Amino acid sequence: MSENTTANKSKNFIYEIIDEDLKTNKWGGKVHTRFPPEPNGYLHIGHAKSICLNYGIARDYNGKFNLRFDDTNPEKEETEYVESIIEDVKWLGADFRNEVLFASDYFDQMYLWAVELIKKGKAYVCDLTADEIRATRGTLTEPGKESPYRNRSVEENLSLFERMKNGDFPDGAKTLRAKIDMASPNFNMRDPIMYRIVHAEHHRTGNKWCIYPTYDWAHGNEDSIEGITHSICTLEFENHRPLYDWFLDQLGVHHPQQIEFARLNLNYTVMSKRKLLQLVQEKYVDGWDDPRMPTISGFRRRGYTPEAIRNFAEIIGVAKRDALTDISLLEYAIRDDLNKYAQRAMAVLKPLKVVITNYLEGQVEELEAVNNPENPEAGKRLVPFSRELFIEQSDFVENPPKGFHRLVPGGEVRLRYAYIIKCEEVIKNANGEVVELHCSYDPETKSGTGTSNKKVKGTIHWVSAKHAIDAEVRLYDRLFTVENPAFEENWLQHINPNSLEVIRNAKLEPFLKNAKKGERFQFERNGYFCVDTKDSTEHKFVFNRTVTLKDSWKK
C-alpha cells in the first residue's frame, strides 16, 4: 500500500483512540495490529476493508501488522484457503513481513493457560451435551442454570481435561467451560465453552490434538502472545469484549484493547461465508474466484485493482453503526482508477459486417489511435483499416428512434480515428435479418488530417475484418436482483439470470493478441475489460468485463 501518515489522513474514531493512547504512553509508544482470518473460505470484500484498516493503522503509525490464521476448527479449514488468503493479503499491499502466524502455533501455551484457570477454580470440565448447554443458558429475562458438573474438584477437572487431551472421550462427550456467572445479563459470560473434543486431522498439526480451543478463548490469547496493542474487530464481537477482557485479566498477561467497528455490508450480494460456500458447492458460480463473487480473488479475476479496493475502503470510511453500502461506490472506485491508465482499444462485441464499396480491394491503411486521452505519455498506436470492417450490430438501425445518431439507411457516421461513411445498401438473409452493410467513404474526411469540413453527429468504433482477432467476451453483472438478498428467506431464487452473458465471436483490435493475463483495457464505448487469468490461453482469448463505463443500474 502507498505511504500515508496520520497528518494527511482523515481521522476516524479508531485513530482518535490511538492518538490518545500515544499521548498517555499506554503501550509504550507502540502500535501493533493484526488481521486474523479463519481459513475456512476465501476472503471477500468485507475482509478487504478490515485488512486496509488494520494495515493502514500500522503503516500510518509506523507500527507492526500481523497476518495470523485463527485455525482452531479443523473440520472446516483447508490449506487451499490458507494459500488463497496469503495471496489476497499480499495483492492488497499489506506488508506482514512475510511472517505468517497461526493460532495452532500457540496450542501448547493455550493448553497450559487453561490448566492454570482450572487450578484457580475458574474453569471446569462439563459433561452436558451441546443441546443441554443451550437449554440451560437461560433467556434475556431469566438466568441460566448451573451445570451439575460445575463444582467438580480441581483435581478431578485436571484429570478429566488431560484425558480429553489424550483422546479418551468421543466427540461431544465433554467440554471445558469457564466458571463465570450463569446469571450474567451477557450470554457470553454464562460459563462459555473454552475447549471441545474434535477428533479430526488439523491441516498443520495433524492428529496431535483432539481438543480445540473456541474462538473466544483463543482469540485474546493469540493477541496477547503476539503483543497486539489494538485488537480491531467488527461489531458482532462487541458483546464478546467482556469475555475477552475476563480471560486476559484472569491470566494476568498482556492485555490488548478490543475496538469494534461496523462491518461492510454490500448491496446486491451476500457476504456470509456459509452462503458463498453454498454458491460454490451447488455450482451457481464457477468457483470462489468467479468474477461475480464478492471475493477478493473474484474481483482480481474480474480486473479490479488493489488501488481501487483500497480507495473504496477509504471512501466508505470507518463507522460504529452497521449500514448497507451501495455497490456503485465500489464500481466508481474501479472506474476512477482504470480511467487513469487503462489502454484504450476498439472491440466489436456483436459484429455486423461493413463493406466500403469505394475503397480499393487489398488496400490497408494504418491510422493513429490515442492509447489513453487521460495520459498523454501513453502515446499512440496504429490501427489497420481496410475495405471490410466490423461494427456493432446496435450501431445500425433501419427504423431509428428519435435522437439516434449512429448508422441508418442513407445516413452518415464517423468511424473512430478514420473516415465518415454513408450507408448505401442493406443486405439481409432469408429470415430478413441484417447481415451486411454496403457503405461508401469520403476520403477527404480522414480523422485528424482530412480537408473536408463535413461534420456528423455520431461516431462509432470498428475493427478491420481482415486483421481482427476472435475472442470470447464475458459480460458480468450483479449476482442478485434484490438489494439485500441475505435478508430474503429464499435468497437463491433472487440470483440474477443475466449475471453472465458469454459472447463467443467478438472481434478485437489485432494488438490485443499480445495482451497478458490480468491486463486491463478500456474497450471504447463498451466498458473496462481484462484478460481472464484462468481460461485465456495462447489460442483462446477470453476477456472479462470489469465494469461498465457508467452505472447502468441507476434509475
N, C-alpha and C positions, 0 to 999 in steps of 0.2 A: 504494500500500500504506500501511497505517496506520503512524504513527510508532512507533518502537521504539528501545530503547537496549540496549547490552551489559549495562547494570546490571540490567535486568529481564528479560533473555533467558537461557534455559538455554544453557550453553556446550557446543559440540561441539569436536572436535579441531582443526577449521579455525580457529575463534575463538581457541583456545588458541595456535595458531601465530601468528596476527595479533597477539594481545596481547603475545607475546614480541618480535615484530618491532618493535612500537611502543616497548617498553621499551628496546630496543637502538638505536632510531632507524635501523633498517635501511633504510627507504625515505624517510627524512626526515619521518617522521610521516604519510606519505600511505598511503591505501588506495584502490586502483583496480582494479575487477573488470570482467568483460565476459561477455556471452552470445554465442557465435559460431556460430549455426546455418548449415548448408549449405542453400541454397534449392532443395532437390530433393524437397520434400514438405511436408505440413502438420505443424505441431508437435503432439506428443502429451503425455500427462500426465507422462511422464518428463522432457521438456523443461521442463514447468511447474515441476517440482522444482528443476531447475537454475536457472531464472530466479529463483525465490523465494530460492534460496540466494545466488546472485551479487548480486542486487539487495539482498537483505536485509543482506548484509555491508556493501555500500557505504552503505546507509542507516544502519545501526547505528553505523558508524564515521565518519559524516559525510564519506564519500569520494565517488568517482565511479563510475558504471556505464555501460558502453558496450553498445550493440547493434550488432554487426558481423557482416555476412554473409561466410561463407567461400565465396565464389563462384568457385571455381577449377576447376569441372568443367562447361563449357558444354553438354555433351551431355545433362545431366540437370536443368539448372536453368532455372527459368522465372520471369517477372515475377509471375505469379499466386501463386507460392509466397512471393515477397518480400512482396507486399502482405498476404497472409494472416498471415505471421509478425509483421509490424509491428502488425497489428490485434490479434493474440493477446497480444503483449507489453504493449501499451497496456491491453488489457482486464484483464490480471492486475494492473495497477497499478504496473509497473516504470517508473521515470522515467529515460529515456535522453536527456532534454533536447531531444527532437525532432531529435536529431542521429543520422542513420542512416549507419553506416560500412560500407565494403565492402573485402574483400581486393583487389578489382580496382583500387581507388584506389592500391594500393601496387605494382602490377605493374612499373612502371618502376624503383622502388627495389629490388625483389627481383631484377630482372634485373641491375642494377649490382652487387648483392652477390654474385650467382652468378659474375659476371665476376671479382670480387675473389677468390673462392675458387679459381677456375681459375688466376689469376695466382700464387696462393700454392701451387699444386700440390695443392690439396685437393679438386679436382673434375675430372672428365674426361668427354668425350663417348664413349658406348659404342654399338657397332653391333649388339649382341646383341638378339635379339627378346625379347619378354616371356617366352615359354616357355623360351628359352635361359637367361635370367637366373634364372628359377625353378629350372631344372635344375642351375645352378652355385652355388646358395646353400648347399648342404651340408645336414647334418642336425644333430640335437641332439648327436650324438657325433662328427660329422666336420665339419671346417672347410669353408667354401666354396672354390670355385676362382676365382682371379683372372681377370678378363676379359682377353682378348688385346689389348684396346684401352686397358688401364689405364695404360700407361706412354707414351701419346702425349705429345708435347711440349706445353708451354704454348701455343706459337704455333698449333700445329695445333688444339688444343682451342678456343682463342679464335675461330679462323676457322670451325670447324665449328659452334660454338654460335651465332655470328652468322648463319650460313647457315640454321640451324634456325629462328631467329627470323624470318628473311626469307622463309621458306616454300619453301626449295629442296628439301626432302625430304618424302616422303609420311608419313602417319600410321604410327607404329610403327617407322620406319626407324632412328631414333636416340633416345637418351635422354641426359640429363646426370645423372651419378651422383656422389655424394660419395665421396671416396677415404679410407676409414677403416680397416677391419680385417676382411678376409674370414674370419678365424679367431675373431672375437669370439663369445663364448657367447650374446650378444644378437643375434638375427637382424636386428633393426632397424639394427644398426651394420655390417652386411655390405654396404658400398657401396650405400646406398639411393638410389633414383631421386629426383632433385630436379625435373627437368622432363621432360615427354613432349610429343610432337608431336600436336596435335589441330587439324585443320582444321575448325572448327565456329564458327558465329556465337555470340558471347557476348551475353547479354541486356543488358549495359551498354556493353561496349567494341566491340561489333560484330565486324568482321573485322580489327581492329588487330593481334591476336595470333594466332599459330598454335602457340605453345608455352605450356603452362600449368604452374604450379608444383604439386607434390604437397602434400598436407596437411602432412606432416612438415616440409617446407621452408618452407611459407608460414606455418604457424601461429605459430611462435616469432617470425618476422619481424613479423607483424601485432601481436602482443603488445608487442614491443619498440618499434615505431614509435608505438604509442598510449600508451606509458608505463604499461602494466599492471603492477601490483605482484604480484598473486596470480592466477596462471592456473589456475583450478579446473576440473578435468575428471573424467570418470568412469574407473573402474578399468582399462578396457581400454587406456587410454593410459599406464599405469604403465611398461610396458616401452619406451615411446617416449620417456620422460623423458630418458634418457641422450643420445638423439639431439637432442632439443630443446635440451639444455644444450650439446652439442658444437657445433651450428651457431652459437649465440649467442656461445659462447666464441671460436670461430674468427673471427667478425666483430668481436669486441670492442665490442659495442653494449650498450645497456641490457638487462639480463638478469632478467626476472621469475622468480618461483618457481612451478613447476608443482606442484600439490597434487591428489591423486586422492581421489575418494570413490565409494561404491557407487551405481551407477545404480538407478533404480526399476524393479523387475520386478513387474507386477501380475497376479494370477491371473485366469483366465477371459478372457484377452485376449492379443493379440500386440503387441509394441512395435517390431518391426522395420519400418523404413520400406519395405523391399522387400516384406514381406508385406502391409503396409497398402496399398501401391500396387496389389498384385495383387488385393486385395479390391475396390478401386475399379474397376480396369480390367476385371475379369471380372464386374462387376455383382452381386457378393454383397451389396453395400451401396449406398445411394443417395448416393454421393459421399463426399468427405473429411469433410464435416460431418454425415454420417448420425449420429443420436443414439446408435447402438450402437457407434460408433467411439471409441477412446480418445484421439482428437484433442481439442485444446482447443476447436476450432470445433464439434466434435461435442458436447462437454459443454455448451458455451454454448447450442447449439440445443436441447439436451435440458432446459435450465433450471438447470444448475449455476451457482453464483455464484463470482466470483473470491475472495470471502472464504472460501468453503468449501474451495476448492482450496488457498489459502494456509494455512488451518488444517490441512488434511490433510498438507501438506508439513511443518508444524511437528510434527504428531503422530508421523509416521514417523521424523523426525529425520535425522541425517547419520551414516552408518556407514562403516567401512573394509572391510566384507565384504559381498558380494552376497547377497541373500536374496529370497524371493518374498513380496510384500506382499499381504495379504488385501484384496480389493476392498471388502469390507464396511466397512473403515475409511474409505474414501472415501465410501461411502454414508452412514455415520454422520455424517461431517462435513457433508454437504449437508442431511441431516435436521435436524441440530442448528442449522444456520444458518437454514434456511427456517422452522423451527418458531417462530422469534422474531418474524418479521414477515410471513410469507405470509398473505394474507387467506383466511379460510375461505369455502367455497361448497358448495352441495349440487348434486351432479351424478349423474344416474342413467345408468349406462353401458349396461346391458342392461335396457330398460324393460318393466315389466308394468303394465298399466292398472288403476287402482283407482277405483271409483265409490262416493262416500259417499252412500248412498241417502237418508239423512235430512237431508242438507244441501241448502238451498234452491238450485234451479237459478238461475244468473245471479249468485248472491251471491259476492262476493270480499272476503276479509279481508286486511289487511296485518299480518303478525306480525313481531315483533322477533327478529333473529338476531344473535349475537355475531360480530364480524368476526375477532377473534383473542383467545382467552382468555389467551394469554401476554402480551398487550399491551393493558392497559385503555384506553390512549389511542387505540387503533384504532377504538373506538366500536362502533356497531351499524348494522344495515341492516334494511330492510323487505322481507319475503318474501311474495309473494302466495299465498293459499290459496284453493282453490275446490273445487267438487263433484267434479271429475275430476282425478286425480293420477297420477303415475308413481312406482313404487318399483322397486327392483332385483329382477329375477327370482329371484336367490338368496336374497332375504329372505322368500320364501314356499315352504313345503314341505308337500305333502299328507300324507306319512308321515314325520314328523320323527325324526331320530335323538335319542338321549338327550342332553340338555343344549342342545337347540336352543331359543333364547329369542326367536325372531322370529315372523313371522306364520304361523299354521296354521289349518285349517278350525275355526271356532268359537273360535279363540284371539284374544287381545288383544295389542296392541303400542302403544307410544307413537311418534307421529310427531315427529321432532325439531322443537322450538320450537312445536309445535302441540298436537294432541289425542291422546287414546287412541282407537284404533279397534278394532273387532271384525269378524272375517271371517265374513260371514253366508252367502255363496254363491260357488261357484267355477264360472266359465264356461269351457268347453273348446270347441275347434274339432272338425272331423270326424275329425281324426287323434288326438284325445284329449289334445291339448296345452292347457295352461292359458293362456288369452289375456286373461282379465279377472277381477277380484275385485270382488264387491259387499260393501261394508262399511258398518257404522254407526259414528257417532262419538258420544262423550259430551261435550256442550257444557260440562259442569262441570269438565272436565279440561284446560282451556286452559293451556298451559305458562306458568308464572310468575304467573298470575292466577286459575287455577281454584279453585273452592270445594270440590272433591271431594278426599278423602284416598286415592282409589284409586291403587294402585301396580302396575306391571307390570315384569317383569324385562328386557324388550327395548326398545330404541329404534332406529328406523331412519330413514334420510333419504328425501327425496321431492322432487318438484317439481310445481308446478301444470301440468297438461296444457295449459291454455289459454295460459299465459304462457311456457312453456319454449321455449328456443331449441334448434334442432337443431345438432349438432356431430359432427365426426369426431374420434375419440379414438384415439391410437396408444399401445398398451401395449408399451413397450420392456423387454427383459430382457437378460441377459448373452449375449454373442455366441457364446460357446463352451460346450460341455457338459463339457469336461475342464478341470482346474485349470491345467495348464500346456501349452496347445496348441502352443507354439513347440517343444516337445521331441518332438512327435508327427511321425512320418515323413509321414503323410498328414493333415496338420493341417486341411486344408479339409473333410475328412469329419466333423470334430467341430464344425462350425457348428451352433448351436442352432436347430432348425427352428421353435422357439417364441420366437425372439428379438424378433419383432414380431407383434402382433395388432392389426388395424385394426377398430375399431368405428365404423360409419358412421351409426348412428341414436341416438347418445347424446342425452339430454335434460338441459339445464343451466338453472340459475337465470337469469332474464332479464337481470340486471345484467351478466353476463359478455359480452354482445354488445358492450359498450364496452371490453373488455379490449384492451390494446395488445400488439403483437408483442413476445414475450420476457417479458411479465409473468407472474409466478408466483403460483400459488394452491394451497391445500390443498383438494382435493375430499374432504369429510369421509368417513372410513372407506375411501377408495379410494387415497389417496396424494397426492403433490405433482405438480402439472402446470404446464405453461407453454404460452403461445400460440406455435405454431410460427412461426418467423421467415421461412420460405421459402414455405410453401404456404397459410398462412392469409390470407384476403382479406376484404373488406367483406361478401361474400356467402357465404363459406365459412369456417366457424370450425373450425380444426384445433388440437387440444391434444395435447401430448406428455407422457407420464408421465415425470417426472424421476426419481422414486424411490418405492418403496412406503413405507408407514408403519412397517413393520418388516422385518427381514431374513427374506425368505421362503425363503432357501436354507439356513438353519440346520437341521442335522439333529437 
